[in-house]
Structures are given as C-alpha cells and as structure tokens.
Amino acid sequence: MPLTPDQTREALRRITAWRLEPAKPVACPACGAAGLTVIDRSARPHAEWYALACPACGLDETLHIPMGAVIPGVD
C-alpha cells in the first residue's frame, strides 16, 4: 500500500535526518518502528531517489524528488 501524503511528508523528514546522521536508526513513516532501511539511489543533479524498506510492517517504497534541470551556460 502506498504512503499517504502525511506519511510521505514524514518520510521526507526522516530521510533528511538520516542524511544528517546515517548511523542513527530511522523510524518507519508508516508504522513507527525503528529499523527503516534507507538506500540513496539518487541521480544528482537531476533527481533524488530513496528506497525505503521496513522489516516490521513490510513497507517497500521508493520516493522520487525531482530537482531543477541543469541549463547549459547558466551559472
């Protein structure tokens, strides 16, 4: 089942926390259990992609965050 809009916002907050402290356990945005696996599959500078998996509730979700397009010659 996909994440709700509120769960997606919470997932983005938790991804930000994970990026700041990758060794610290992350709670699942769906069930709240610690142990969420976050894998950064981003293709910067085009997009950020994060694979999320929770062993407690079975969450298996990929979040896509589009980034601004690179325009050649513009600094």
Secondary structure by P-SEA (a helix, b strand, c coil): ccccaaaaaaaaaaaaaaaacccbbbbbccccccbbbbbbbcccccbbbbbbbbcccbbbbbbbbbccccccccc
